[in-house]
Amino acid sequence: MPDRFASVPIQPIAAHDGAPLIQQAGDVVRLTLNRPAQHNRLDPADIDAMQRWLDDIARDRSIRALVITGSGSRTFSSGYTLQAILKELDARFENLLNTLENLPVTTIAAINGGVYGGATDLALCCDLRIGVHGTRMFMPAARFGLHYYPDGIRRYLSRLGLTAAKKLFLTAMTIEQDEMLRIGFLTDLVSADRLDAEVERHLAALDQTDPHVVAQMKAGLNQLAERGIDLSSMVAAYQASLRSDELARRLAQLLG
């Protein structure tokens, strides 16, 4: 199956080094995280640019699908850069992911390698997550002394269930591809050389659907999945952990 993006020009989303790259082929847009040497981390400078771009997609009724992937073959993304957690991790990152979660288009994470930290939540914001053999994931917040932000915990719980969410958050253990597929983190698992073709297979199926009805059903499914989840008790704990001496000590040790 041909890659519809093969001949489409690549443009950076913003004018800074390592900014995510965007391509549009008809009614499908692809975002490529673009720091392969740093495991495709997201820097603070990326967040505002991505927010503006997602807001534009939400308003553009001609777009029906968004594909997010990473550069290279090692890592989908390692999430938010560690150096910025203490001073530059604020509501913008959580708001960005909430916008992604609620886009009125179908979103596909083409997970080309390992997925870590905040990038696991970015993937969970997507409607479909197609991973490659050799993929692994972990959520290291507890190792840092960071109480994860409430909407990220909500997504883990509603997508993966209580048992899996507790294992990943409370132990910070790494899990491999088969367990990722079993708990629903991955919707599909393919060989690396089949990733683009599998994404295209899903996009071809979407081409046969009514985008208005798809957008309505997506919103309804999201609302039903979140029924009864109360985040208010977690907000204060998250904010306190961001200011804690323990978080500062652990991050300083990691960054060494």
One Martini backbone bead per residue (centre of mass of N, CA, C, O) as a GRO file, in nm:
protein
  256
    1MET     BB    1   0.094   0.037   0.025
    2PRO     BB    2   0.092   0.355  -0.023
    3ASP     BB    3   0.242   0.654   0.074
    4ARG     BB    4   0.082   0.960   0.090
    5PHE     BB    5   0.363   1.121   0.196
    6ALA     BB    6   0.611   1.074   0.000
    7SER     BB    7   0.555   1.368  -0.182
    8VAL     BB    8   0.540   1.549   0.072
    9PRO     BB    9   0.613   1.820   0.215
   10ILE     BB   10   0.828   1.935   0.477
   11GLN     BB   11   0.735   2.108   0.786
   12PRO     BB   12   0.781   2.313   1.033
   13ILE     BB   13   0.591   2.424   1.307
   14ALA     BB   14   0.859   2.586   1.384
   15ALA     BB   15   1.137   2.826   1.452
   16HIS     BB   16   1.304   2.555   1.569
   17ASP     BB   17   1.496   2.327   1.688
   18GLY     BB   18   1.321   2.024   1.655
   19ALA     BB   19   1.067   2.070   1.539
   20PRO     BB   20   0.796   1.965   1.441
   21LEU     BB   21   0.655   1.793   1.168
   22ILE     BB   22   0.464   1.867   0.865
   23GLN     BB   23   0.190   1.707   0.681
   24GLN     BB   24  -0.027   1.719   0.379
   25ALA     BB   25  -0.278   1.476   0.253
   26GLY     BB   26  -0.535   1.619   0.205
   27ASP     BB   27  -0.727   1.498   0.490
   28VAL     BB   28  -0.425   1.442   0.598
   29VAL     BB   29  -0.219   1.457   0.891
   30ARG     BB   30   0.136   1.483   0.982
   31LEU     BB   31   0.323   1.426   1.283
   32THR     BB   32   0.678   1.476   1.358
   33LEU     BB   33   0.897   1.394   1.576
   34ASN     BB   34   1.239   1.582   1.589
   35ARG     BB   35   1.453   1.413   1.819
   36PRO     BB   36   1.626   1.137   1.786
   37ALA     BB   37   1.880   1.188   1.979
   38GLN     BB   38   1.636   1.265   2.215
   39HIS     BB   39   1.380   1.083   2.186
   40ASN     BB   40   1.162   1.288   2.094
   41ARG     BB   41   1.133   1.525   2.257
   42LEU     BB   42   0.961   1.776   2.446
   43ASP     BB   43   0.965   2.113   2.431
   44PRO     BB   44   0.847   2.412   2.530
   45ALA     BB   45   0.851   2.538   2.236
   46ASP     BB   46   0.635   2.328   2.123
   47ILE     BB   47   0.361   2.375   2.268
   48ASP     BB   48   0.244   2.636   2.144
   49ALA     BB   49   0.259   2.544   1.849
   50MET     BB   50   0.080   2.292   1.881
   51GLN     BB   51  -0.170   2.434   1.986
   52ARG     BB   52  -0.225   2.608   1.736
   53TRP     BB   53  -0.242   2.369   1.539
   54LEU     BB   54  -0.479   2.216   1.674
   55ASP     BB   55  -0.680   2.447   1.656
   56ASP     BB   56  -0.684   2.450   1.348
   57ILE     BB   57  -0.788   2.163   1.308
   58ALA     BB   58  -1.059   2.197   1.465
   59ARG     BB   59  -1.159   2.420   1.239
   60ASP     BB   60  -1.096   2.211   1.004
   61ARG     BB   61  -1.330   2.039   0.804
   62SER     BB   62  -1.120   1.895   0.591
   63ILE     BB   63  -1.018   1.732   0.830
   64ARG     BB   64  -1.003   1.365   0.939
   65ALA     BB   65  -0.683   1.317   1.005
   66LEU     BB   66  -0.426   1.215   1.251
   67VAL     BB   67  -0.070   1.166   1.251
   68ILE     BB   68   0.160   1.030   1.496
   69THR     BB   69   0.521   1.047   1.508
   70GLY     BB   70   0.861   0.940   1.481
   71SER     BB   71   1.186   0.969   1.453
   72GLY     BB   72   1.309   0.702   1.346
   73SER     BB   73   1.365   0.363   1.526
   74ARG     BB   74   1.361   0.389   1.856
   75THR     BB   75   1.156   0.650   1.914
   76PHE     BB   76   0.876   0.815   1.966
   77SER     BB   77   0.887   0.916   2.288
   78SER     BB   78   0.995   1.087   2.606
   79GLY     BB   79   0.869   1.355   2.627
   80TYR     BB   80   0.927   1.571   2.859
   81THR     BB   81   1.175   1.754   2.945
   82LEU     BB   82   1.352   1.739   3.235
   83GLN     BB   83   1.470   2.033   3.265
   84ALA     BB   84   1.154   2.160   3.263
   85ILE     BB   85   0.982   2.058   3.504
   86LEU     BB   86   1.039   2.268   3.736
   87LYS     BB   87   0.984   2.556   3.546
   88GLU     BB   88   0.796   2.448   3.263
   89LEU     BB   89   0.566   2.287   3.406
   90ASP     BB   90   0.238   2.330   3.298
   91ALA     BB   91  -0.082   2.361   3.174
   92ARG     BB   92  -0.005   2.341   2.871
   93PHE     BB   93   0.043   2.036   2.842
   94GLU     BB   94  -0.233   1.937   2.935
   95ASN     BB   95  -0.397   2.107   2.730
   96LEU     BB   96  -0.280   1.985   2.476
   97LEU     BB   97  -0.381   1.691   2.532
   98ASN     BB   98  -0.680   1.763   2.552
   99THR     BB   99  -0.704   1.861   2.264
  100LEU     BB  100  -0.623   1.597   2.129
  101GLU     BB  101  -0.843   1.415   2.255
  102ASN     BB  102  -1.087   1.630   2.130
  103LEU     BB  103  -1.068   1.598   1.851
  104PRO     BB  104  -1.280   1.591   1.547
  105VAL     BB  105  -1.066   1.370   1.478
  106THR     BB  106  -0.883   1.112   1.379
  107THR     BB  107  -0.632   0.948   1.581
  108ILE     BB  108  -0.284   0.841   1.517
  109ALA     BB  109  -0.042   0.633   1.662
  110ALA     BB  110   0.286   0.585   1.530
  111ILE     BB  111   0.476   0.349   1.697
  112ASN     BB  112   0.834   0.333   1.630
  113GLY     BB  113   0.886   0.290   1.952
  114GLY     BB  114   0.955   0.401   2.228
  115VAL     BB  115   0.752   0.492   2.529
  116TYR     BB  116   0.765   0.784   2.746
  117GLY     BB  117   0.606   0.926   2.975
  118GLY     BB  118   0.426   1.179   2.835
  119ALA     BB  119   0.399   1.006   2.568
  120THR     BB  120   0.192   0.805   2.675
  121ASP     BB  121  -0.034   1.019   2.686
  122LEU     BB  122  -0.030   1.107   2.397
  123ALA     BB  123  -0.116   0.830   2.293
  124LEU     BB  124  -0.386   0.813   2.464
  125CYS     BB  125  -0.520   1.054   2.303
  126CYS     BB  126  -0.544   0.857   2.091
  127ASP     BB  127  -0.754   0.642   1.923
  128LEU     BB  128  -0.495   0.508   1.788
  129ARG     BB  129  -0.235   0.235   1.841
  130ILE     BB  130   0.054   0.171   1.649
  131GLY     BB  131   0.290  -0.081   1.683
  132VAL     BB  132   0.612  -0.215   1.720
  133HIS     BB  133   0.839  -0.433   1.735
  134GLY     BB  134   1.000  -0.358   2.052
  135THR     BB  135   0.815  -0.217   2.217
  136ARG     BB  136   0.814   0.019   2.495
  137MET     BB  137   0.718   0.112   2.844
  138PHE     BB  138   0.708   0.405   3.076
  139MET     BB  139   0.630   0.555   3.411
  140PRO     BB  140   0.850   0.780   3.605
  141ALA     BB  141   0.722   0.972   3.821
  142ALA     BB  142   0.789   0.825   4.096
  143ARG     BB  143   1.100   0.853   4.064
  144PHE     BB  144   1.083   1.179   4.079
  145GLY     BB  145   0.835   1.277   4.270
  146LEU     BB  146   0.575   1.282   4.075
  147HIS     BB  147   0.264   1.394   4.050
  148TYR     BB  148   0.050   1.341   3.834
  149TYR     BB  149  -0.156   1.469   3.626
  150PRO     BB  150  -0.493   1.426   3.620
  151ASP     BB  151  -0.556   1.367   3.312
  152GLY     BB  152  -0.352   1.137   3.287
  153ILE     BB  153  -0.481   0.948   3.492
  154ARG     BB  154  -0.754   0.931   3.357
  155ARG     BB  155  -0.657   0.795   3.096
  156TYR     BB  156  -0.538   0.544   3.214
  157LEU     BB  157  -0.799   0.443   3.346
  158SER     BB  158  -0.995   0.446   3.092
  159ARG     BB  159  -0.802   0.275   2.895
  160LEU     BB  160  -0.655   0.042   3.107
  161GLY     BB  161  -0.726   0.046   3.395
  162LEU     BB  162  -0.657  -0.002   3.724
  163THR     BB  163  -0.434  -0.219   3.727
  164ALA     BB  164  -0.247  -0.097   3.511
  165ALA     BB  165  -0.220   0.187   3.630
  166LYS     BB  166  -0.088   0.099   3.895
  167LYS     BB  167   0.160  -0.038   3.785
  168LEU     BB  168   0.277   0.206   3.622
  169PHE     BB  169   0.273   0.426   3.853
  170LEU     BB  170   0.381   0.272   4.122
  171THR     BB  171   0.651   0.121   3.978
  172ALA     BB  172   0.777   0.210   3.692
  173MET     BB  173   0.758  -0.012   3.497
  174THR     BB  174   0.848  -0.205   3.234
  175ILE     BB  175   0.685  -0.271   2.924
  176GLU     BB  176   0.590  -0.476   2.670
  177GLN     BB  177   0.425  -0.539   2.382
  178ASP     BB  178   0.226  -0.761   2.484
  179GLU     BB  179   0.117  -0.597   2.725
  180MET     BB  180   0.028  -0.349   2.566
  181LEU     BB  181  -0.185  -0.508   2.406
  182ARG     BB  182  -0.349  -0.638   2.641
  183ILE     BB  183  -0.426  -0.347   2.788
  184GLY     BB  184  -0.463  -0.127   2.530
  185PHE     BB  185  -0.235   0.056   2.436
  186LEU     BB  186  -0.250  -0.125   2.198
  187THR     BB  187  -0.429  -0.195   1.893
  188ASP     BB  188  -0.157  -0.258   1.731
  189LEU     BB  189   0.086  -0.506   1.588
  190VAL     BB  190   0.395  -0.459   1.405
  191SER     BB  191   0.619  -0.443   1.187
  192ALA     BB  192   0.823  -0.193   1.093
  193ASP     BB  193   0.770  -0.241   0.774
  194ARG     BB  194   0.432  -0.208   0.839
  195LEU     BB  195   0.341   0.065   0.954
  196ASP     BB  196   0.252   0.239   0.713
  197ALA     BB  197   0.048   0.032   0.601
  198GLU     BB  198  -0.134   0.024   0.854
  199VAL     BB  199  -0.211   0.316   0.850
  200GLU     BB  200  -0.334   0.308   0.564
  201ARG     BB  201  -0.556   0.105   0.631
  202HIS     BB  202  -0.704   0.292   0.829
  203LEU     BB  203  -0.745   0.532   0.636
  204ALA     BB  204  -0.913   0.377   0.427
  205ALA     BB  205  -1.146   0.321   0.620
  206LEU     BB  206  -1.212   0.620   0.685
  207ASP     BB  207  -1.293   0.699   0.391
  208GLN     BB  208  -1.582   0.528   0.435
  209THR     BB  209  -1.670   0.747   0.629
  210ASP     BB  210  -1.850   0.968   0.832
  211PRO     BB  211  -1.715   1.242   0.976
  212HIS     BB  212  -1.952   1.347   1.147
  213VAL     BB  213  -2.020   1.082   1.293
  214VAL     BB  214  -1.741   1.025   1.406
  215ALA     BB  215  -1.722   1.281   1.582
  216GLN     BB  216  -1.970   1.219   1.756
  217MET     BB  217  -1.883   0.936   1.862
  218LYS     BB  218  -1.622   1.021   1.993
  219ALA     BB  219  -1.743   1.215   2.201
  220GLY     BB  220  -1.931   1.004   2.333
  221LEU     BB  221  -1.718   0.797   2.420
  222ASN     BB  222  -1.552   0.984   2.599
  223GLN     BB  223  -1.778   1.057   2.796
  224LEU     BB  224  -1.850   0.768   2.891
  225ALA     BB  225  -1.559   0.690   2.996
  226GLU     BB  226  -1.561   0.945   3.222
  227ARG     BB  227  -1.771   0.861   3.403
  228GLY     BB  228  -1.714   0.946   3.749
  229ILE     BB  229  -1.455   1.119   3.724
  230ASP     BB  230  -1.259   1.274   3.987
  231LEU     BB  231  -1.002   1.537   3.997
  232SER     BB  232  -0.989   1.736   4.245
  233SER     BB  233  -0.799   1.570   4.452
  234MET     BB  234  -0.528   1.594   4.256
  235VAL     BB  235  -0.438   1.888   4.212
  236ALA     BB  236  -0.281   1.956   4.476
  237ALA     BB  237  -0.075   1.722   4.456
  238TYR     BB  238   0.054   1.809   4.193
  239GLN     BB  239   0.141   2.099   4.273
  240ALA     BB  240   0.316   2.015   4.519
  241SER     BB  241   0.522   1.834   4.364
  242LEU     BB  242   0.644   2.065   4.187
  243ARG     BB  243   0.754   2.213   4.474
  244SER     BB  244   0.938   1.995   4.566
  245ASP     BB  245   1.238   1.884   4.691
  246GLU     BB  246   1.233   1.593   4.582
  247LEU     BB  247   1.212   1.654   4.284
  248ALA     BB  248   1.469   1.823   4.264
  249ARG     BB  249   1.664   1.602   4.363
  250ARG     BB  250   1.601   1.376   4.153
  251LEU     BB  251   1.657   1.538   3.895
  252ALA     BB  252   1.948   1.616   3.960
  253GLN     BB  253   2.047   1.322   3.967
  254LEU     BB  254   1.969   1.245   3.674
  255LEU     BB  255   2.128   1.497   3.536
  256GLY     BB  256   2.426   1.506   3.694
   0.00000   0.00000   0.00000
